[in-house]
Amino acid sequence: MRLIFQSCSIFYTISVFFFWGKADASNWAVKFATGNTYLQPKIHNIENTKRLETEASFESPFPFALVSAKSSYLELEQKRSFVLALRLGQSTAIEVRNPNDFFFFQGSALFSHRQNIHFTLSTASCETKIHGTGTWLIQKTDHQGFKIIVLEGEFKAGNEKVDGVLNAGDLAIVSGKKGLISQNIKIELPLLLSSCRLLNNFPTPLHSKSRLISAAQVQSIRMKKKYEAFVGQVSPKNKVRLWTVKEKAEK
């Protein structure tokens, strides 16, 4: 398996964190794979590492790792009572410890689902929980935390208590062992939807495409109304009219 180590050196790191034990199996369908993408079901036998191909499927006991090397992308679907879509960006490695428990070694991912799911997300020095319904992005930061962006839907994040509510267009930073959530930062959804590789570097759109477009449109309308309230109104010819106050002439 020399190719694996040449194309994605993080496999050795992954093996340090895997643990033994029996668990239920996880069934996934590979909707799309490009470049070097792998499944590593068990670390004590490196020969069990499998290269993932488009339209393949696999069943693996927990824990297992999903890896996409540089310039590689992976899209999986899991059919429960609903469809859970998972996309991995390039240079990403995730350990799936349980159905909704994901350990990030590095990289970024996109989740999309139409039913409420409670996720546990962790790194070597950070852990948080998030639950809700919709489409969202997550990226491991250089400080072993997370950056979470909600594209559509609503989510609640935190550990012992709900630290933050995230709606479409909200970005939050998660850091520390306690998984502290930062204040929400508003981002421009139309720009993100047009530039995000986890949305645009795949041949087929997500099931949530219509909801993503609606979320971007709603945000644009709200931002326009706030702008109009601040600077004035927009004329029928789409020209902005600013309110001005004349200075009093000196006596």
RABEL-V580770 format. One record per residue. N is the residue number from 0. RES is the residue in one small letter. OMEGA is omega as a letter, one per 40 degrees, with the letter a starting at -180 (* if undefined). D_LAST is the distance of its C-alpha to the last C-alpha in Angstrom with 2 decimals. Layout:
# RABEL-V580770
n=N res=RES omega=OMEGA d_last=D_LAST
n=N res=RES omega=OMEGA d_last=D_LAST
This chain:
# RABEL-V580770
n=0 res=m omega=a d_last=88.73
n=1 res=r omega=a d_last=87.45
n=2 res=l omega=a d_last=84.99
n=3 res=i omega=a d_last=83.11
n=4 res=f omega=i d_last=82.51
n=5 res=q omega=a d_last=81.54
n=6 res=s omega=a d_last=79.03
n=7 res=c omega=a d_last=77.65
n=8 res=s omega=a d_last=78.29
n=9 res=i omega=i d_last=76.91
n=10 res=f omega=i d_last=80.23
n=11 res=y omega=i d_last=81.60
n=12 res=t omega=a d_last=78.68
n=13 res=i omega=a d_last=79.14
n=14 res=s omega=a d_last=82.78
n=15 res=v omega=a d_last=81.91
n=16 res=f omega=a d_last=80.08
n=17 res=f omega=i d_last=82.50
n=18 res=f omega=a d_last=84.76
n=19 res=w omega=i d_last=88.11
n=20 res=g omega=i d_last=88.86
n=21 res=k omega=i d_last=89.64
n=22 res=a omega=i d_last=86.95
n=23 res=d omega=a d_last=86.50
n=24 res=a omega=i d_last=86.16
n=25 res=s omega=a d_last=83.01
n=26 res=n omega=a d_last=83.27
n=27 res=w omega=i d_last=80.80
n=28 res=a omega=i d_last=80.68
n=29 res=v omega=a d_last=79.24
n=30 res=k omega=i d_last=77.04
n=31 res=f omega=i d_last=75.93
n=32 res=a omega=i d_last=76.67
n=33 res=t omega=a d_last=75.87
n=34 res=g omega=a d_last=76.67
n=35 res=n omega=i d_last=78.43
n=36 res=t omega=a d_last=78.18
n=37 res=y omega=i d_last=80.65
n=38 res=l omega=i d_last=81.98
n=39 res=q omega=a d_last=83.62
n=40 res=p omega=a d_last=85.49
n=41 res=k omega=a d_last=87.38
n=42 res=i omega=a d_last=86.85
n=43 res=h omega=i d_last=90.38
n=44 res=n omega=a d_last=91.57
n=45 res=i omega=a d_last=89.24
n=46 res=e omega=i d_last=91.39
n=47 res=n omega=i d_last=89.98
n=48 res=t omega=a d_last=86.66
n=49 res=k omega=i d_last=86.11
n=50 res=r omega=a d_last=84.02
n=51 res=l omega=a d_last=82.05
n=52 res=e omega=i d_last=82.14
n=53 res=t omega=i d_last=80.39
n=54 res=e omega=i d_last=82.12
n=55 res=a omega=i d_last=84.21
n=56 res=s omega=i d_last=84.42
n=57 res=f omega=i d_last=85.43
n=58 res=e omega=a d_last=86.40
n=59 res=s omega=i d_last=86.00
n=60 res=p omega=i d_last=86.44
n=61 res=f omega=e d_last=83.63
n=62 res=p omega=i d_last=82.31
n=63 res=f omega=a d_last=81.76
n=64 res=a omega=i d_last=79.23
n=65 res=l omega=a d_last=77.32
n=66 res=v omega=i d_last=76.28
n=67 res=s omega=a d_last=74.45
n=68 res=a omega=i d_last=74.50
n=69 res=k omega=a d_last=71.98
n=70 res=s omega=i d_last=70.98
n=71 res=s omega=i d_last=72.81
n=72 res=y omega=a d_last=71.77
n=73 res=l omega=i d_last=73.66
n=74 res=e omega=i d_last=73.25
n=75 res=l omega=i d_last=75.48
n=76 res=e omega=i d_last=75.94
n=77 res=q omega=a d_last=77.67
n=78 res=k omega=i d_last=78.77
n=79 res=r omega=i d_last=78.88
n=80 res=s omega=i d_last=78.31
n=81 res=f omega=a d_last=75.27
n=82 res=v omega=i d_last=74.35
n=83 res=l omega=i d_last=72.76
n=84 res=a omega=i d_last=71.43
n=85 res=l omega=i d_last=71.07
n=86 res=r omega=i d_last=69.79
n=87 res=l omega=i d_last=70.05
n=88 res=g omega=a d_last=67.86
n=89 res=q omega=a d_last=69.26
n=90 res=s omega=a d_last=70.55
n=91 res=t omega=i d_last=70.82
n=92 res=a omega=a d_last=73.50
n=93 res=i omega=i d_last=73.73
n=94 res=e omega=i d_last=76.50
n=95 res=v omega=a d_last=77.14
n=96 res=r omega=i d_last=78.67
n=97 res=n omega=a d_last=78.84
n=98 res=p omega=a d_last=77.69
n=99 res=n omega=a d_last=74.08
n=100 res=d omega=a d_last=74.10
n=101 res=f omega=i d_last=72.73
n=102 res=f omega=a d_last=72.72
n=103 res=f omega=i d_last=70.55
n=104 res=f omega=i d_last=71.82
n=105 res=q omega=i d_last=69.13
n=106 res=g omega=a d_last=67.23
n=107 res=s omega=a d_last=65.58
n=108 res=a omega=i d_last=66.69
n=109 res=l omega=i d_last=65.64
n=110 res=f omega=i d_last=66.99
n=111 res=s omega=a d_last=66.90
n=112 res=h omega=a d_last=68.59
n=113 res=r omega=i d_last=68.26
n=114 res=q omega=a d_last=69.71
n=115 res=n omega=i d_last=68.54
n=116 res=i omega=i d_last=70.00
n=117 res=h omega=a d_last=69.76
n=118 res=f omega=i d_last=69.62
n=119 res=t omega=a d_last=70.23
n=120 res=l omega=a d_last=68.62
n=121 res=s omega=i d_last=69.41
n=122 res=t omega=i d_last=69.53
n=123 res=a omega=a d_last=71.28
n=124 res=s omega=a d_last=68.56
n=125 res=c omega=i d_last=66.62
n=126 res=e omega=i d_last=67.52
n=127 res=t omega=i d_last=65.62
n=128 res=k omega=i d_last=66.39
n=129 res=i omega=i d_last=64.64
n=130 res=h omega=a d_last=65.55
n=131 res=g omega=a d_last=64.31
n=132 res=t omega=i d_last=64.65
n=133 res=g omega=a d_last=63.14
n=134 res=t omega=a d_last=62.74
n=135 res=w omega=i d_last=61.54
n=136 res=l omega=i d_last=61.58
n=137 res=i omega=i d_last=62.61
n=138 res=q omega=i d_last=62.71
n=139 res=k omega=a d_last=64.10
n=140 res=t omega=i d_last=61.60
n=141 res=d omega=a d_last=62.40
n=142 res=h omega=i d_last=62.17
n=143 res=q omega=i d_last=64.99
n=144 res=g omega=a d_last=62.72
n=145 res=f omega=i d_last=61.59
n=146 res=k omega=a d_last=58.69
n=147 res=i omega=i d_last=58.86
n=148 res=i omega=i d_last=56.97
n=149 res=v omega=a d_last=57.48
n=150 res=l omega=i d_last=57.47
n=151 res=e omega=a d_last=58.29
n=152 res=g omega=i d_last=59.47
n=153 res=e omega=a d_last=58.90
n=154 res=f omega=i d_last=60.40
n=155 res=k omega=a d_last=60.55
n=156 res=a omega=i d_last=61.13
n=157 res=g omega=a d_last=62.32
n=158 res=n omega=a d_last=65.51
n=159 res=e omega=i d_last=66.28
n=160 res=k omega=i d_last=63.29
n=161 res=v omega=a d_last=60.90
n=162 res=d omega=a d_last=58.18
n=163 res=g omega=i d_last=56.25
n=164 res=v omega=a d_last=56.05
n=165 res=l omega=i d_last=55.58
n=166 res=n omega=a d_last=54.58
n=167 res=a omega=a d_last=54.34
n=168 res=g omega=i d_last=51.99
n=169 res=d omega=i d_last=52.24
n=170 res=l omega=i d_last=53.33
n=171 res=a omega=i d_last=54.66
n=172 res=i omega=i d_last=56.25
n=173 res=v omega=a d_last=59.41
n=174 res=s omega=i d_last=60.60
n=175 res=g omega=i d_last=63.11
n=176 res=k omega=a d_last=66.42
n=177 res=k omega=i d_last=64.74
n=178 res=g omega=a d_last=62.99
n=179 res=l omega=a d_last=59.46
n=180 res=i omega=i d_last=57.04
n=181 res=s omega=i d_last=53.52
n=182 res=q omega=a d_last=50.50
n=183 res=n omega=i d_last=50.42
n=184 res=i omega=a d_last=48.58
n=185 res=k omega=i d_last=47.64
n=186 res=i omega=a d_last=48.90
n=187 res=e omega=a d_last=48.50
n=188 res=l omega=a d_last=51.74
n=189 res=p omega=i d_last=51.71
n=190 res=l omega=a d_last=51.47
n=191 res=l omega=a d_last=54.14
n=192 res=l omega=a d_last=56.52
n=193 res=s omega=a d_last=56.36
n=194 res=s omega=a d_last=56.97
n=195 res=c omega=a d_last=59.25
n=196 res=r omega=i d_last=62.73
n=197 res=l omega=i d_last=64.38
n=198 res=l omega=a d_last=63.31
n=199 res=n omega=a d_last=63.67
n=200 res=n omega=i d_last=66.65
n=201 res=f omega=a d_last=69.16
n=202 res=p omega=a d_last=70.94
n=203 res=t omega=i d_last=70.52
n=204 res=p omega=i d_last=67.45
n=205 res=l omega=i d_last=67.41
n=206 res=h omega=a d_last=68.39
n=207 res=s omega=a d_last=64.86
n=208 res=k omega=a d_last=63.22
n=209 res=s omega=i d_last=61.89
n=210 res=r omega=i d_last=60.42
n=211 res=l omega=i d_last=58.79
n=212 res=i omega=i d_last=57.12
n=213 res=s omega=i d_last=56.01
n=214 res=a omega=i d_last=54.54
n=215 res=a omega=i d_last=52.53
n=216 res=q omega=i d_last=51.30
n=217 res=v omega=i d_last=50.30
n=218 res=q omega=a d_last=48.36
n=219 res=s omega=i d_last=46.56
n=220 res=i omega=a d_last=45.57
n=221 res=r omega=i d_last=44.32
n=222 res=m omega=i d_last=42.29
n=223 res=k omega=a d_last=40.80
n=224 res=k omega=i d_last=39.81
n=225 res=k omega=i d_last=38.21
n=226 res=y omega=i d_last=36.28
n=227 res=e omega=i d_last=35.14
n=228 res=a omega=a d_last=34.07
n=229 res=f omega=a d_last=31.96
n=230 res=v omega=a d_last=30.35
n=231 res=g omega=a d_last=30.69
n=232 res=q omega=i d_last=33.53
n=233 res=v omega=a d_last=35.92
n=234 res=s omega=i d_last=36.06
n=235 res=p omega=i d_last=39.48
n=236 res=k omega=i d_last=39.42
n=237 res=n omega=i d_last=39.18
n=238 res=k omega=a d_last=35.73
n=239 res=v omega=i d_last=33.43
n=240 res=r omega=a d_last=30.12
n=241 res=l omega=i d_last=27.47
n=242 res=w omega=i d_last=24.82
n=243 res=t omega=i d_last=21.30
n=244 res=v omega=a d_last=18.04
n=245 res=k omega=i d_last=14.92
n=246 res=e omega=i d_last=12.09
n=247 res=k omega=i d_last=8.81
n=248 res=a omega=a d_last=6.34
n=249 res=e omega=i d_last=3.79
n=250 res=k omega=* d_last=0.00
